[in-house]
Amino acid sequence: MNASDRTPADLLRSALAADPARPLVTFYDDATGERVELSVATFANWVAKTANLLQGDLAAEPGERVALLLPAHWQTAVWLLACSSVGVVADVGGDPAAADHVVAGPGGFEAGLACRGERIALSLAPLGRRFPTPPEGYADYAVEVPSQGDRFAPFAPVDADEPALVVGGERFTGAELVARARADAERRGLADGSRLLSELAYDTWDGLSAGLYAPLAAGGSVVLCRNAGELSGEELAKRVESERVTATAR
């Protein structure tokens, strides 16, 4: 990654320029058997579409707060980078009543109704399936995002020194987030091409760092495992081998 990168969106742009075809996020849900692998290019395309939805349809502006009521999931990772691209604050597990917009998955829909702004619902079903009927008060992400543009340009430049992330009581500017992610990558021994398998939830900085930001900052990739407790030790060992994992976070 480039030393001049100061926001997560900068890190993604650098990854895209370096090697768009390499894997960036490989997601497993061991309760459903789902496996999804996204290259840097595919992930960046999802981020661009989601950022266009956020900036355009939701009219989100830099400095506004988006409550993300979502688990560790590849679509959550997309939303985190989309928020960074627009310059809004990603408030992971934040209070919907204090947020300007809310993005929720199963288990978060009722709480999310406290938000008076725009509300987006994610089914988190395999293949990103639509809801048969969206939850009341929400727009269906799977319906809204496909028609969005494949390229994104913010209406205003994103200030790396403005708030970017809130999680587990910790607050980060974009620049602080990138610096912390780089430090975590070094501490975990991550380098260009590293593959970090993470079983951690996205409700703490450690979980977000291992499950997205540190591998991205290092030029590596993440194998993000949800419900990995469903696996036996032998099954997990086989995954580590088949996915060419070089580091783990459990």
VOSEKOL-943097 format. One record per residue (C-alpha): residue in three letters; x, z, y. Coordinates in steps of 0.5 Angstrom, whole numbers, plus 500, padded with zeros to 3 digits. Example, Ala and Ser with C-alpha at 12.3 -4.5 7.8 and 13.67 -1.06 7.14 Angstrom:
! VOSEKOL-943097
ALA525516491
SER527514498
! end
This chain:
! VOSEKOL-943097
MET500500500
ASN502499507
ALA505505511
SER501503517
ASP494504513
ARG490510516
THR483509513
PRO481508506
ALA478501509
ASP485500511
LEU488502504
LEU482497500
ARG484491505
SER492492503
ALA490493495
LEU486486496
ALA492483499
ALA497485494
ASP493483488
PRO485482488
ALA485481481
ARG487487478
PRO483493476
LEU481498481
VAL475502478
THR473503471
PHE467507470
TYR465510463
ASP458514463
ASP459517456
ALA451519456
THR449512456
GLY455508453
GLU456504459
ARG463501461
VAL464497468
GLU470495470
LEU471492477
SER477489480
VAL480490487
ALA476483489
THR469485486
PHE470492488
ALA471490495
ASN465485495
TRP461491493
VAL464495499
ALA463489504
LYS455488502
THR454495502
ALA457496509
ASN453490512
LEU447494509
LEU449500512
GLN451497519
GLY446492519
ASP439494516
LEU440502517
ALA443501524
ALA448506522
GLU453507528
PRO460510528
GLY460518528
GLU453518525
ARG453522518
VAL451519511
ALA449524506
LEU451522499
LEU447525494
LEU450522488
PRO455524482
ALA462521480
HIS460514479
TRP463507481
GLN457506486
THR459512489
ALA466510490
VAL463503493
TRP459508498
LEU465512500
LEU469506502
ALA463502506
CYS462509510
SER469508512
SER469501513
VAL463502518
GLY466509521
VAL460513519
VAL462520516
ALA461520509
ASP458527507
VAL458528500
GLY453533497
GLY451534505
ASP444537508
PRO440531508
ALA436535514
ALA442534518
ALA444527516
ASP442521520
HIS441517513
VAL441519506
VAL443515500
ALA441519493
GLY441518486
PRO436521480
GLY436529482
GLY437528489
PHE431524491
GLU426530493
ALA432533497
GLY433527501
LEU426527504
ALA428532509
CYS432526512
ARG428523518
GLY433517518
GLU433511513
ARG434513506
ILE437509500
ALA436510493
LEU440508487
SER438508480
LEU445509477
ALA442505471
PRO447501467
LEU448494470
GLY445497477
ARG438496475
ARG433496480
PHE427501480
PRO421499477
THR418502483
PRO422505488
PRO422513489
GLU417514495
GLY420514502
TYR426510499
ALA429503499
ASP432501493
TYR439499494
ALA439494488
VAL434490492
GLU437491498
VAL444489497
PRO445483494
SER443479500
GLN448482504
GLY454478507
ASP460478503
ARG465479509
PHE464485513
ALA467486520
PRO465492524
PHE461492531
ALA466497534
PRO474498531
VAL474504526
ASP478510530
ALA482513524
ASP482520528
GLU475521528
PRO471525522
ALA470520516
LEU469525510
VAL466532509
VAL466535502
GLY466542499
GLY466545506
GLU473541508
ARG473536513
PHE477530514
THR479524519
GLY480518516
ALA488519518
GLU488526515
LEU484523508
VAL489518507
ALA495522508
ARG492527503
ALA491522498
ARG498519499
ALA501527498
ASP496527492
ALA498521489
GLU506523489
ARG504530486
ARG501527481
GLY506522480
LEU502516481
ALA505509483
ASP504502483
GLY500500477
SER498507475
ARG492508471
LEU489515472
LEU483518468
SER479523472
GLU473527469
LEU472531475
ALA466531479
TYR465528486
ASP463535489
THR470537491
TRP476534495
ASP480534488
GLY475530485
LEU474525490
SER482524490
ALA483524483
GLY477519482
LEU478514488
TYR483516494
ALA489518490
PRO490512486
LEU488507491
ALA493510496
ALA498509490
GLY497502489
GLY494504482
SER487504479
VAL482510476
VAL478510470
LEU472514472
CYS469518466
ARG462521467
ASN459526462
ALA466526458
GLY464532455
GLU460528450
LEU467525447
SER471528441
GLY478529443
GLU480523438
GLU475519442
LEU478521449
ALA485520446
LYS483513444
ARG480511451
VAL487514454
GLU491509449
SER486503450
GLU485504458
ARG493504458
VAL492511462
THR498514465
ALA496520468
THR489525467
ALA485529471
ARG480534468
! end
